[in-house]
Amino acid sequence: MKRNKVSRRNFLKGSGFIASTAAGAGLFVAHNPELEAAPLTGEPTKRTTALAQCPYCGVGCGTIIQVENGKIVSMRPDKDHPTNYGLQCIKGLTAAEPMYVDRMEGDPYVRKDVWDEWNKPDHGDIEYISKTKGSFDEEHFIRVPYHDASDMVARKIAHFAKKYSGNSISLYGSGQLTMEGQYLENLFMKGVLGSNTIEANARMCMTSAVTGYFATLGSDTPPLAYDDIELADMVMHFGHNARESHPIIFWRIADHKKKKDIPTVVVDPRATGTNKGYADINDKNHVHVPLLNGDISFLNAIAHVLLKEHDDVIDWKFLKAHVTGWQEYIDGVKDNYSPEQVQDRMGGVNHDVSPEKIRRVAAMFADATRKRLARSKGKQEGEGYGGVIIMWGIGYNQHIHGQHNVISIINLLTLTGNLAKPGCGPFSMTGQPNAMGERFTGGLTGRLPFNEGLGNLKHRAHMAKMWRVPEKNLDNAASSPNPGYAVGMMERALKDDLKAMFLVYATHIDLPDQYNLVRPALAKTFNVVQEIYRHAPNNLYADVIFPACTWGEVNGVYISSERRINITEKAAQGPKGCRPDMDMVIDKGKEIAELLGMDGDKIFPYKRGKDGEYDAEEVFRDVCRASVGTDADLTGILDREKLDGISPYEQLKTLRGIQWPAPNYEAAKNGGTQRRYMMQEGQWENRPYGYFRTKDGKVHMKLCQQDYSQRKEITKKLMEFGVKKDHYTIDNQDLIIKARDMALTPDLPDEEFRGQSWQNVPKDKFPYWMGLGVVYEHFHTAKSNRSPTTRRLVPEMYVEMHAEDAKDLGIKDGEWVRVVSRRGSLEARAQVGGTDSLVKPARNSVPRGYMFGPWNLSVADSADPKKNKWLANGISNRCWDPVSGQVDFKKLACRIEKI
């Protein structure tokens, strides 16, 4: 592929880029001690650089870290990286700014009452939990030497494991950890403790995609590469505001649209920046589908139209040879999903998804497929290119029926042969920079590394051998129930079934229903936090806090959304006392293994280097060795090291990443495997699967349904979670499954109370939809909120509302309002209308009846509960998909009150 010639100047101008990299408290909108940067020094300048993947979204842009006098000071896009070609969005460009704001350093923090109890004879009550949780105050903490704090943690955790089982201990990890750290976390939890209670923020972002891929294709992750964008004849986005959440991907698609005039479709209740950007290029071949929850019906209706009116694009040969379940799918969509039959599920008033619009999108889809077929005529399968790419983001996964959403996309692509070929296929875009690494290493409940389940006896034995742990530990993990995934983990804590929790590089405010579920749960468990910021939300509920190094201060790798393993080099030493997360998992793993009667040095055979830190590259080699024989095989990297003398990290650095799998020397030398499935993996002897990764080697289609006939009755029961005392989702699985199978929403607004002034809406009524999402300027809730540039661009919490809704309510642009749900509230400034709003960023627009607010700014006012008024997940519902475990943050019911 030729290097993309995207106009950097135009895109930066169009996205409101402010070229400011100034540091210091003077740029902040308000004086907040949690967000004050350290002063600059006047030392002579010594400059160095390091290669890395950007620390924010899952696109995986190549970044060059700029270091002066041992401190990370700025970022520069890597012009040689095949993902971004020297472009970078505002988040990546300002990634250095929050590095040293409110940083912790020195000895660990231990709650004073916890330490006092520990120092009583025989350690007092070894199960003691701090009574001062919910506070950052220094008076409640004592600084303790690392080894003393670590010893206390190890002994308390070993006690819980012996008395209550390993599954009484949980870990909430992150898609921002290095892959090496994620791998060892899973080893520690499942291999040492025998615990299946390991979760990560990927559970709230991408697990509907994960389980959807497994259900259909037999393995996790997209089969495509970013280069397929420039080969596509059509791109569709479902619940994916790429212009704000994945700007480089949007820029590449927009550039391709401009050059080749390809049609685009954005399926989203809001007219987002992605929609506007494509419409500005060519409105005639762009369609906005303002769906609200009707995605399954919409996709099935497209399939219906294709079968009835464009049957020349149905790939009957492929279906008969390589697919199961296709006949039932075809019969179902023909009988029940005409565009006219699905109108009751298209979102209702203000969501114009007419039969005409559905047929228009289906015709565009058919035309794009015909272009691919024309190029393929007379050629071997796979020699042509083009067709339709369907992308989706976090929002599309965040449904009670998220897995069914994903399966429905893959169904449509399979029906038409637009599956895993050059220029066509399913493409989920990850939220976190290394959420793909978390999935790759199996760092979630029920998973093992390399896309295998914990229930796979053969792989379980293999991983026990590679992890150097007793098989019985993994057997214990496999037999340990953990219903409910991340939500269930917190509910188990409320029910006293969970005794301790590790929080590593993930913030608890990722999770839903903060006031009724998450924070009450954390108040009951012994919590060990590894953190970089002194006033990070997790520290409120920590019994012990270990100061940690962060991105740019450790060596390791990240894996991007196209399966590209990118080097992330250590550019600077972390502040004094800060340790890499990977080092801390090794330390605690060794200590706890010994206390449980195992050989810690055997399980973690890694040696410290001259800098006192463990060698991350040796852990990476361990990962490669363990991957042998799996569909994620990386042993070719080791083969190349043996034959050519090039170390794994040097290979990644020189090639600017390797796409897994890389099972042999040639694959590793050529940068891995660009596309998966259908024999596209190259010359791979002993491939562990056939055409697809499923046991029979076929795509498994499944007709997913949507039925609103019992919507009110069932949703009324869903809305009791977080409201009704001692009412848990893990005890009501039949209800959750029924809601999933009917593709319902977790909330339902009292629409009959719309059109009234805010004072006249009863306090127990919630007339409006409310959705939470991301904004271009900010990533999540910690680092980007501490960046002075991004805080200037979006300085405060806001809620978008339609001008007519604001008029009805009696709310004016810029006024402060309270957004109230059945579970809690947040405060925000009203952003009325579009670009004319006085409230930054004044960019997107919402339909009538729908409010939208960013969750990125949840603790930008303060993480302290006494001051924190912007906590978006204080209003969210905890209902989750019964297979993927994902929660719906997009379709909440709310009331608006003027403050």
Buried (B, 14 or more C-beta within 10 A) or exposed (E): EEEBEBEBEEBBEBBBBBEBBEBBBEBBEEEBEBBBBBEEEEEEEEEEEBBBBBBBBBBBBBBBBBBBBEBBBBBBBBEEBBBBBBBBBBBBBBBBBBBBBBBBEEBBBBBBBBBEBBEEEEBEEBBBBBEBBBBBEEEBBBEBEBEBBBBBBBBBBBBBBEEBBBBBBBBBBBBBBBBBBBBBBBBBBBBBBBBBBBBBBBBBBBBBBBBBBBBBBBBBBBBBBBBBBBBBBBBBBBBBBBBBBBBBBBBBBBBBBBEEEBBBBBBBBBBBBBBBBBBEBBEEBBBBBBBBBBBBBBBBBBBBBBBEEBEEBBBEEBBEEBBBBBEEBBEBBBEBBBBEBBBBBBBBEBBEBEBEBBBBBBBBBBBBBBBBBEBBEEEEEBEBBBBBBBBBBBBBBBBBBBBBBBBBBBBBBBBBBBBBBBBBBBBBBBBBBBBBBBBBBBBBBBBBBBBBEBEEEEBBEBBBEBBBBBBEBBBBBBEBEBBBBBBBBBBBBBBEBBBBBBBBBBBBBBBBBBBBBBBBBBBBBBBBBBBBBBBBBBBBBBBBBBBBBBBBBBBBBBBBBBBBBBBBBBBBEBBEBBBBBBBBBBBBBBBBBBBBEBEBEEBBEBEEEEEEBBBBBBBBBBBBEBBBBBBBBBBBBBBBBEEEEBBBBBBBBEBBBBBBBBBBBBBBBBBBBBBBBBEBBBEBEEBBBBBBBBEEEBBBBBBBBBBBEEBEEBBEBBBEBBEEEEBBBBBBEEBBBBBBBBBBBBBBBBBEBBBBEBEEBEEEBBBBBBBBBBBBBBBBBBBBBBBBBBBBBBBBBBBBBBBBBBBBBBBEBEBBBBBBBBBBBBBBBBBBBBEEBEBBBBBBBBBBBBBBBBBBBBBBBBBBBEEBBBBBBBBBBBBBBBBBBBBBBBBBBBBBBBE
